[in-house]
Each structure stands twice: as C-alpha cells, then as structure tokens.
Amino acid sequence: MEKFAKGKRKAVMLLVLTLACTMLFSACSSKGNEGVKESNGGTAAPEKRVTLKVEVFDRGNSPAGSTITDNYLTQFVQKNFGDPNNIDVEYVPVPRSEEVEKLNVLMASGTNVPDIVFTYDPNTFNRYAKQGGLTDVGPLLEEHAPNLTAFLSPEVLGYGQYEGTQFAIPAKRSNVGKYASFIRQDWLDKLGLPVPQTTEELYETLKAFKEKDPGQTGGQVIPLGMTIASAQYEPLLWSFVKPTTEEERFTLTQQLGSNDYPTLLPGFKDALQFMNKLYNEGLMSKDFGLDKDKKKLGEDVATGKVGFYSEDDINPFYENGTYATLQKNVPGALLHSVDVYTNEEGKHAKPMYAPNGMYIMIPKSSERAVEAVKYLEWMASEDNLFHMQNGVEGENYTLVDGIPVVVENLTEEAANRLYNQGDMAIISNGKQLGSMEKNLQARALQMPKPFKDQVEAAQKIANSDVIPPVLMDRPIEAQTKYGTTLLDKFNEMIVKTTMSRPDQFESVFDSMMKDYMASGGQAILDERTAVYKEMKAK
C-alpha cells in the first residue's frame, strides 16, 4: 500500500512538472506571436489583432491625395499582408536626410521604436549589434522565411552578421557594377585613332588629344577629366594594384566609410606616380583637387572640353544629363563607353558594390519580431515585390520580352502609385527580375532610347573584372574611429602627390603616407591583421 502511494505521488509530481514545462514553453514561444494559430493556408495569424510598426523614409515628395503613411503601396500592403494576418501595419516616418540621427533617438527611447528599422550605415548597424540592441533574426528566418532566405542568398545575408550572429537582414542590391569610362569617339575618328585598349595606349591617346585639340577648344582641352571623387580616381588607382595574396587583401586593404581603399596594397604608389606624370604633362584637369562634387567636371564634359573620364556606370546617359547637354552644345559629339585601364594581368580591374543595400533590423525591445520577419517574407513571396516595384500592368508598365517597361505618358494616378516604391520595397536596392542579366536589361530600357547601346556597354564594363569588397569576420573598430579623418588624408595624399613636381614625388609621398599611418592607418592595419589571424585560427 505504501509502495502504491509513493508511486501515485510520483505520477502526480510528474504530471505537474509536465504541465509546468508546457506552460513555460508556450510562454517562451509566444514572444512576438501572442495568441497565434495556424490558418488553413499554414500561415500563422494572430487571434487578436496586433500592430506592426515599420520605419519608412520621408522625402517630403508625397503627391496630392497621398501621405508617406497613407498611399497606394501602404494600402496594398495592408490589404494583401496586414488584413489576412490580422495585423495593422503602421508606418513611422523618418526624414531621409536625418536618417541616423532620428533612428538613434528612436532606438534610445526603447518604447517608441518601430518593429522594423533600417540604415545604410554599416557603423550604425555594428554599434547597435555590439550594444545588444538587436534581435537575433537567424532562427526566425529559418522558421518563417524560406522565400526571403532564398531570395537574399547566404552571400547577402553574411553582411548582416555581427560576430557570427544574424542581427540584420540586408537588402539585396540589383546591380553591383560601379564604374565605366567614357571617351570622345568623334575625337578619335577625327584623328584616325583606334579606341585605346590599355593604360599605355590611353596615355598616347591623351597626348594626341592635347597636342592636336580635335575638339577645337582654343587651348582649353582637358584630355583626362579628373576630380577628387571616387568615381573618377578609383578605376585608375585599382588598375595599378598588383596581384595579392589572401592575407594581403584582408590586412592591407583599408575600409573608409563603405568603400575599400588600396592605400597599403602593392601598386598604389605606382598609380599615384602615373597621376603625377599625367598632371605634370598637362593631360589632366588642372584644379581637380577642388572639384569634390564633380560639378566642374560635368561642366567641362558638357561644354566639349574633356576627351576621356571615368564615372558611375550610366551616369552620363540620364535624360537631360551630361551627354544630352554635350550633344546640344557640340553637334556631332559622340561619347562612347570604354574599358581602358589595365592591370599587369591584362584585366580591367575595378571595384564593385557590396551585394547588400540597407541593413534591416528588428530592435531587441520589439514584441513583434515574428510578424516583422513574416512581413519581409511576404514581400519576397509570389509577385508581391514585383507589384510593389512595377505597379499595374498596362497602366504603369508593359512587358517587353519579359521585362517591365514603364508606360510612356503615364496618367497622374499611375505615376503617383509608385512615387515611393524604392522606400517601400525594402528587401531590394533596385528592381529585381530574377537575374542580374534581366535587372540590367530593365535598367537600360528605362534610359533614353538614343543612348541604349552605350548604356548597355557601360553596364557590361561596370560588371567586368570587378574586385569584390573584403568582408571581415567582425567590424574593425579602428575604421569606425578613424575612417572620416583618414578619408580626408587619403584624398589629400592623392592631390598633393599628383600636383607635386616629379622630382619631389618620393618625398611628398613618404611624408603623406607617414602622416596617414600616424592618424589611424597603422591602427587599422594592426586590427585587421589581428582579426585575419583569428579567422585563420578557426
């Protein structure tokens, strides 16, 4: 009897423990998904209506009848995602020009912060992750977002990790090509010269432009247009970088802001010496060091003074842009896309964009983490992203060989429908059509028809022989600390070494490099070296 009583007590205790564990599991698993049940379609929908708050950039450009929080796309999201899932989607405006400052205020509040926030600034993302202010979205992606995960790919998702934990969902960039170069084809034709294929051939072409002035500029010819903006000098600099080992790439590259710079890589000094040669022979823009916003370069190209220059890939070809203005000012002018700068391996090496766009984050304080991930999953599913980016067929676009092409002479209603599509379709930076080839075709079709061939050529150039950014296992704190100062030092180094007398180049370079390293360059080198050793030890 006593043995039976003991057995009964054990059974009761076991039952109590089981119930307790069940209740505990339910409580733990309900965060961000309170009162969730499975719908017939297999999608978990809250029994009780909940609110999901989503950040949205406010650019102050809402058309009449719309606001940044109430427009065609916010209504589309509510109807197709919110209502079926018993969720009210509420948009929280953040001025685009004050993105980081406003986000810092929201994150600090703890209670007023949206459930989905984002930033383009990697340092802001890394800071939030380091401070423990973000939700680990890795398990949520695995459980709730198969389409989103497939759409982004492991490569893109890697940019949202901090020390191995997935603290952000990076948007996917539709085009990673950065730079192309452009030459006055009519000048080449007038002089009977072929399109240069190498850096040395370009040098000879620039000399011919200066000596013979085929544009009849009256002595104002600028053979090579240059500024102190990265689009002009990066293609030249990187083409001089010599083949590097993995260790050299990871340790000697210096990331300043969002760009990698070849400051310590072998060949960088040779690039500056070549610029010095061009400048002292009168083959380059004389006051390039003062042209930080590229305005002077744009004027010189548009007025027919520049023979060759590099630029963001399709930048010259926009409607009423540089090339269109050049053709008005100089009838018969031809600007062709070319790939000229060549490294010692015969490649036209140039940097590319990282494959990610903005960093989409869920604050640790959010109680709607599951709903937030499901919102992004919905966006990546079926044709939702396509609709958000392209609108209504026949009204906003027509399909040409499977590519959506914007309808000419849009009605006001159709035009207003997508004024904010880039800020609403947050999982993508640029229009996504399933492949890079289609993305580029669609981009080219949006440009003025007379420039279509040159746009396609420029895009092909920008995506050829590209150098991917170096992704470290963890953020380099010295880059965050010294990056702004060092970028100024880097630009100063380019200007002063380029403009120095040839016999003073060595001493100016050594002095500038010493100052650069003392101002934080050495600290970055030391930290990158240490992190690389950690990576290899794993």
C-alpha positions as a printed Julia matrix, in Angstrom:
538×3 Matrix{Float64}:
  0.0    0.0     0.0
  2.8    2.39    0.95
  4.61   1.45   -2.28
  1.42   2.22   -4.26
  1.07   5.62   -2.5
  4.65   6.53   -3.34
  4.08   5.59   -6.96
  0.92   7.7    -7.07
  2.75  10.73   -5.6
  5.48  10.32   -8.25
  2.88  10.23  -11.02
  1.2   13.39   -9.72
  4.54  15.22   -9.47
  5.41  14.12  -13.0
  2.09  15.45  -14.27
  2.62  18.8   -12.5
  6.12  19.12  -13.95
  4.85  18.29  -17.42
  2.12  20.92  -17.19
  4.59  23.5   -15.88
  7.05  22.82  -18.69
  4.24  23.01  -21.24
  3.12  26.39  -19.86
  6.7   27.66  -19.78
  7.31  26.58  -23.38
  4.1   28.27  -24.52
  5.04  31.5   -22.75
  8.57  31.5   -24.16
  7.48  30.73  -27.7
  4.73  33.33  -27.73
  7.01  36.42  -27.76
  6.28  38.34  -30.92
  3.44  35.95  -31.8
  0.99  36.17  -28.94
 -2.16  34.12  -29.39
 -1.05  32.69  -32.74
 -2.93  29.93  -34.5
 -2.34  28.21  -37.82
 -4.66  29.28  -40.62
 -5.84  26.88  -43.32
 -3.04  28.05  -45.57
 -0.4   27.19  -42.97
  0.33  30.85  -42.18
  0.29  31.72  -38.51
 -2.19  34.54  -37.89
 -2.72  36.22  -34.5
 -6.12  35.52  -32.93
 -6.02  39.05  -31.55
 -5.36  41.92  -33.98
 -1.89  43.36  -33.44
  0.06  46.35  -34.77
  3.34  46.08  -36.65
  5.3   49.33  -36.81
  7.59  49.81  -39.81
 10.03  52.65  -40.42
  9.66  54.48  -43.74
 11.84  57.22  -45.23
 10.05  60.53  -45.63
 11.5   62.53  -48.53
  8.76  65.16  -48.49
  7.68  64.19  -52.01
  4.18  62.76  -51.47
  1.78  63.8   -54.26
 -1.57  65.44  -53.57
 -4.01  62.99  -52.03
 -1.26  60.85  -50.51
  0.92  60.96  -47.43
  4.02  58.93  -46.68
  1.93  56.81  -44.27
 -1.22  56.54  -46.41
 -0.76  55.91  -50.12
 -1.25  53.25  -52.79
  1.56  51.0   -51.55
  0.73  51.26  -47.83
 -2.85  50.33  -48.74
 -1.59  47.45  -50.93
  0.46  46.11  -48.01
 -2.44  46.39  -45.57
 -4.88  44.66  -47.91
 -2.6   41.84  -49.02
 -0.44  41.25  -45.93
 -1.97  43.02  -42.95
 -5.66  42.08  -43.15
 -5.17  38.36  -43.99
 -2.83  38.07  -40.99
 -4.9   40.18  -38.58
 -2.17  42.82  -38.45
 -2.42  46.61  -38.66
  0.72  47.82  -40.44
  1.65  51.27  -39.14
  4.38  53.29  -40.84
  6.68  55.53  -38.8
  8.17  58.38  -40.92
 11.87  59.19  -40.61
 13.28  62.1   -42.64
 15.78  60.65  -45.14
 18.22  63.5   -44.53
 18.22  62.78  -40.79
 18.17  59.01  -41.02
 20.85  58.07  -38.49
 20.11  60.88  -36.01
 16.38  60.12  -35.89
 16.99  56.38  -35.68
 19.33  56.9   -32.73
 16.57  58.8   -30.92
 14.01  56.06  -31.64
 16.36  53.27  -30.55
 17.2   55.12  -27.35
 13.51  55.5   -26.49
 13.06  51.74  -26.17
  9.27  52.03  -26.34
  8.53  54.22  -29.38
 10.94  52.44  -31.69
  9.34  50.68  -34.72
  9.45  46.89  -35.03
 11.33  47.22  -38.32
 14.09  49.82  -38.64
 16.89  50.18  -41.15
 20.02  52.1   -42.06
 22.5   52.27  -44.92
 25.33  52.96  -42.47
 27.29  49.8   -41.51
 28.81  51.53  -38.5
 25.33  52.28  -37.09
 24.32  48.64  -37.57
 27.52  47.37  -35.93
 27.08  49.73  -32.99
 23.51  48.57  -32.3
 24.57  44.93  -32.58
 27.53  45.4   -30.26
 25.35  47.17  -27.68
 22.88  44.26  -27.66
 20.04  46.34  -29.06
 19.02  44.0   -31.89
 17.09  40.74  -32.22
 18.91  37.64  -33.47
 16.88  37.01  -36.63
 18.69  33.83  -37.65
 16.22  31.38  -36.04
 13.26  33.48  -37.22
 14.48  33.37  -40.82
 14.95  29.62  -40.59
 11.46  29.06  -39.21
  9.37  31.66  -41.03
 11.16  32.94  -44.14
 12.23  30.31  -46.72
 11.44  32.55  -49.71
 13.22  35.57  -48.22
 16.27  33.46  -47.36
 16.44  32.04  -50.89
 15.95  35.48  -52.43
 18.78  37.06  -50.42
 21.29  34.16  -50.58
 23.97  33.33  -47.98
 26.33  35.87  -49.57
 23.99  38.81  -48.95
 22.92  37.55  -45.51
 26.59  37.43  -44.49
 26.65  41.24  -44.5
 24.01  41.25  -41.75
 26.06  39.21  -39.3
 27.91  40.56  -36.3
 30.48  38.14  -34.87
 28.62  35.25  -36.48
 25.09  36.2   -35.33
 22.43  37.34  -37.82
 21.43  40.72  -36.36
 20.27  42.28  -39.64
 18.51  41.28  -42.84
 20.41  43.07  -45.6
 18.53  44.25  -48.68
 19.72  42.74  -51.95
 21.33  45.05  -54.47
 20.05  44.56  -58.03
 23.29  45.76  -59.63
 26.81  45.54  -58.21
 28.6   47.29  -61.08
 30.15  50.61  -60.16
 32.27  52.33  -62.77
 32.82  52.7   -66.51
 34.95  55.08  -68.57
 33.95  57.28  -71.49
 35.81  58.69  -74.49
 35.02  61.21  -77.22
 34.66  58.85  -80.15
 34.33  61.76  -82.58
 37.77  62.97  -81.48
 39.24  59.53  -82.15
 37.56  59.46  -85.56
 38.87  62.93  -86.44
 42.44  61.91  -85.56
 42.14  58.46  -87.14
 42.91  56.77  -83.82
 41.58  53.43  -82.57
 39.85  53.07  -79.2
 42.66  52.57  -76.64
 42.68  49.11  -75.07
 45.35  49.52  -72.37
 46.61  52.16  -69.97
 49.67  52.78  -72.13
 47.52  53.21  -75.24
 45.32  55.61  -73.29
 48.39  57.67  -72.36
 49.33  58.03  -76.04
 45.73  58.96  -76.91
 45.64  61.63  -74.2
 48.84  63.14  -75.56
 47.3   63.26  -79.04
 44.21  64.98  -77.65
 46.39  67.64  -76.03
 48.67  68.22  -78.99
 46.03  68.26  -81.73
 42.97  69.56  -79.86
 40.43  67.73  -82.06
 37.55  69.47  -80.29
 38.93  72.88  -81.3
 38.65  74.18  -77.74
 41.08  77.01  -78.29
 43.68  75.56  -75.93
 41.17  74.61  -73.21
 41.29  70.9   -73.97
 41.3   68.56  -70.94
 42.48  65.15  -72.17
 41.62  63.38  -68.89
 38.78  64.71  -66.75
 39.52  64.18  -63.05
 38.03  65.14  -59.66
 38.68  64.18  -56.07
 35.55  61.99  -56.11
 35.96  58.21  -56.07
 34.19  57.59  -59.41
 36.99  59.41  -61.21
 40.11  58.16  -59.44
 39.19  54.64  -58.27
 39.24  52.94  -61.7
 42.73  54.33  -62.29
 44.08  53.5   -58.82
 42.81  49.93  -58.64
 44.14  49.08  -62.09
 47.67  49.55  -60.77
 47.23  47.2   -57.81
 49.37  44.11  -58.25
 48.18  40.52  -57.68
 47.78  39.99  -53.95
 47.6   37.07  -51.58
 44.53  36.49  -49.44
 46.43  37.76  -46.41
 47.42  40.98  -48.2
 43.81  41.61  -49.33
 42.43  41.17  -45.83
 45.12  43.02  -43.93
 46.38  45.77  -46.26
 43.01  46.96  -47.57
 41.67  49.95  -45.64
 37.89  50.37  -45.48
 36.98  54.04  -45.03
 33.24  54.54  -44.82
 31.61  51.99  -47.12
 34.48  51.75  -49.66
 37.65  49.69  -49.68
 40.8   51.7   -50.46
 44.12  50.3   -51.77
 46.29  52.63  -49.66
 48.71  49.94  -48.48
 48.35  47.46  -51.33
 51.31  46.88  -53.68
 50.96  49.1   -56.74
 49.17  52.02  -55.06
 52.29  54.19  -55.15
 52.74  53.41  -58.86
 49.17  54.64  -59.51
 49.9   57.96  -57.81
 53.13  58.32  -59.78
 51.19  57.8   -63.02
 48.73  60.51  -61.97
 51.7   62.76  -61.21
 53.03  62.15  -64.72
 49.68  62.95  -66.33
 49.26  66.13  -64.3
 52.73  67.48  -64.94
 52.37  66.87  -68.68
 49.12  68.86  -68.74
 46.96  65.84  -69.51
 44.62  66.1   -66.5
 42.1   68.57  -65.06
 44.23  71.32  -63.53
 42.08  72.07  -60.47
 40.76  68.54  -59.87
 41.58  68.77  -56.15
 38.93  71.46  -55.69
 36.19  69.51  -57.52
 34.68  67.42  -54.73
 31.11  67.37  -56.06
 32.03  66.76  -59.73
 30.25  69.93  -60.87
 33.28  71.36  -62.67
 33.89  68.05  -64.41
 30.24  67.91  -65.51
 30.51  71.42  -66.96
 33.76  70.63  -68.76
 32.36  67.42  -70.3
 29.09  69.11  -71.3
 30.91  72.0   -72.99
 33.11  69.68  -75.02
 36.47  70.16  -73.32
 37.07  66.64  -71.92
 38.35  63.77  -74.04
 38.22  60.9   -71.54
 36.98  60.33  -67.99
 35.56  57.7   -65.62
 32.19  57.92  -63.91
 29.42  55.95  -62.17
 28.45  53.49  -64.87
 25.43  55.02  -66.65
 25.58  58.49  -65.11
 26.29  60.42  -68.35
 23.23  59.0   -70.1
 20.3   60.15  -67.98
 17.62  62.29  -69.58
 18.87  65.89  -69.84
 22.16  64.68  -68.38
 25.78  65.25  -69.34
 25.73  63.53  -72.73
 22.43  65.1   -73.81
 23.77  68.54  -72.88
 27.06  67.83  -74.69
 25.18  66.96  -77.88
 23.22  70.22  -77.68
 26.38  72.26  -77.1
 28.58  70.38  -79.59
 26.61  68.97  -82.54
 28.09  65.67  -83.68
 29.78  64.91  -80.34
 29.93  61.19  -79.56
 30.61  59.83  -76.07
 31.29  56.1   -76.04
 31.64  53.67  -73.13
 35.11  52.1   -72.91
 37.13  49.84  -70.6
 40.73  51.01  -70.8
 42.7   50.92  -67.53
 44.56  47.6   -67.5
 46.48  45.84  -64.71
 49.59  43.73  -65.15
 47.43  40.61  -65.69
 45.69  42.28  -68.63
 42.42  42.72  -66.74
 40.36  45.91  -66.45
 40.21  45.64  -62.65
 37.78  47.93  -60.84
 35.86  47.79  -57.54
 32.24  46.66  -57.28
 29.49  47.45  -54.83
 28.87  45.08  -51.96
 25.85  42.88  -52.85
 23.81  44.32  -49.99
 21.85  47.53  -49.68
 20.36  48.75  -46.41
 20.54  46.88  -43.1
 17.02  45.91  -41.97
 16.88  45.37  -38.21
 14.4   44.33  -35.51
 15.09  46.05  -32.17
 15.52  43.76  -29.17
 12.61  45.55  -27.49
 10.16  44.59  -30.24
  7.35  42.21  -29.33
  6.5   41.67  -32.98
  9.7   40.03  -34.25
  7.82  37.12  -35.84
  5.35  39.4   -37.59
  8.25  41.59  -38.78
 10.01  38.65  -40.41
  6.73  37.43  -41.91
  6.18  40.86  -43.45
  9.56  40.63  -45.2
  8.85  37.02  -46.17
  5.53  38.09  -47.7
  7.36  40.76  -49.7
  9.72  38.12  -51.13
  6.87  35.71  -51.96
  4.82  35.28  -55.13
  4.7   38.53  -57.15
  4.43  40.96  -54.22
  7.86  42.55  -54.7
  7.3   42.78  -58.47
  3.97  44.56  -57.94
  5.43  46.96  -55.37
  8.26  47.89  -57.74
  6.36  47.99  -61.03
  2.7   48.66  -60.32
 -0.21  47.64  -62.56
  0.38  46.09  -65.98
 -0.99  48.26  -68.78
 -1.13  51.32  -66.53
  2.39  51.52  -65.09
  4.26  49.13  -67.39
  4.09  46.82  -70.36
  6.11  43.63  -70.72
  8.76  43.56  -73.44
 10.46  40.16  -73.69
  9.5   39.57  -70.07
 10.96  42.92  -68.92
  8.6   45.54  -67.44
  8.97  48.81  -69.34
  7.43  51.99  -67.97
  4.44  53.19  -69.97
  5.06  56.46  -71.79
  2.84  59.38  -70.82
  1.7   57.89  -67.52
 -1.58  59.08  -66.1
 -1.31  61.07  -62.9
 -2.86  58.21  -60.95
 -0.37  55.7   -62.32
  2.6   57.99  -61.71
  1.54  58.68  -58.12
  1.1   54.98  -57.46
  4.82  54.24  -57.28
  6.43  57.52  -56.18
  7.76  55.8   -53.04
  8.37  52.27  -54.31
 12.08  52.41  -53.58
 11.37  53.18  -49.92
  8.59  50.61  -49.52
 10.14  47.59  -51.25
 12.87  47.49  -48.61
 14.23  43.99  -49.24
 15.72  45.19  -52.53
 18.0   48.01  -53.59
 16.85  48.42  -57.18
 14.35  46.44  -59.26
 14.67  42.67  -59.09
 13.63  40.47  -62.02
 15.21  37.16  -61.09
 18.71  37.56  -62.52
 21.43  40.18  -62.87
 21.08  40.0   -66.67
 17.37  40.86  -66.55
 17.95  43.53  -63.91
 20.44  45.26  -66.19
 18.19  44.9   -69.24
 15.35  46.54  -67.33
 17.65  49.34  -66.16
 18.8   50.01  -69.72
 15.22  50.12  -71.0
 14.42  52.95  -68.56
 17.12  55.18  -70.08
 16.69  57.47  -73.13
 16.39  55.31  -76.26
 19.12  57.1   -78.26
 21.68  56.11  -75.61
 20.56  52.48  -75.16
 23.64  50.88  -76.79
 26.09  52.95  -74.74
 24.13  52.3   -71.53
 24.3   48.55  -72.16
 28.02  48.79  -72.88
 28.64  50.84  -69.71
 26.76  48.31  -67.57
 28.75  45.43  -69.06
 32.0   47.28  -68.36
 30.99  48.08  -64.77
 30.33  44.39  -64.1
 33.52  43.07  -65.75
 36.76  42.18  -63.93
 35.32  43.5   -60.68
 37.1   43.41  -57.33
 34.73  42.34  -54.52
 34.84  44.14  -51.17
 36.67  42.4   -48.34
 34.28  41.13  -45.67
 35.9   40.64  -42.26
 34.51  38.32  -39.58
 33.8   41.25  -37.3
 33.8   45.05  -37.58
 37.14  46.83  -37.44
 36.66  49.39  -34.68
 39.66  51.46  -35.77
 37.97  52.01  -39.15
 34.91  53.4   -37.42
 37.04  55.59  -35.18
 39.45  56.97  -37.78
 37.59  56.48  -41.09
 36.4   60.06  -41.64
 39.77  61.58  -40.81
 41.65  59.07  -42.94
 39.43  59.58  -45.97
 40.37  63.27  -45.86
 44.02  62.26  -45.51
 43.67  59.82  -48.42
 42.25  62.49  -50.71
 44.9   64.94  -49.58
 47.55  62.36  -50.44
 46.15  61.98  -53.95
 46.04  65.73  -54.56
 49.48  66.58  -53.14
 51.37  63.68  -54.72
 49.68  64.27  -58.09
 50.4   68.0   -58.11
 53.97  67.79  -56.79
 56.94  68.3   -59.08
 58.18  64.94  -60.42
 61.49  65.28  -58.54
 59.58  65.83  -55.28
 57.12  62.95  -55.67
 59.04  60.48  -53.48
 59.45  62.85  -50.55
 55.84  64.08  -50.73
 54.52  60.51  -50.91
 56.64  59.36  -47.95
 55.58  62.35  -45.86
 51.88  61.93  -46.65
 51.95  58.17  -46.01
 53.7   58.69  -42.68
 51.01  61.18  -41.64
 48.25  58.8   -42.83
 49.6   55.88  -40.81
 50.06  58.02  -37.69
 46.49  59.33  -37.99
 44.91  55.87  -37.69
 46.15  53.91  -40.69
 48.51  51.87  -38.52
 45.75  51.15  -36.0
 43.53  49.81  -38.81
 46.38  47.7   -40.17
 47.1   46.22  -36.73
 43.45  45.39  -36.04
 42.8   43.89  -39.47
 45.92  41.76  -39.08
 44.73  40.51  -35.69
 41.23  39.72  -36.98
 42.64  37.89  -40.0
 44.74  35.7   -37.69
 41.6   34.96  -35.66
 39.75  33.99  -38.86
 42.52  31.6   -39.95
 42.71  30.05  -36.49
 39.06  28.95  -36.56
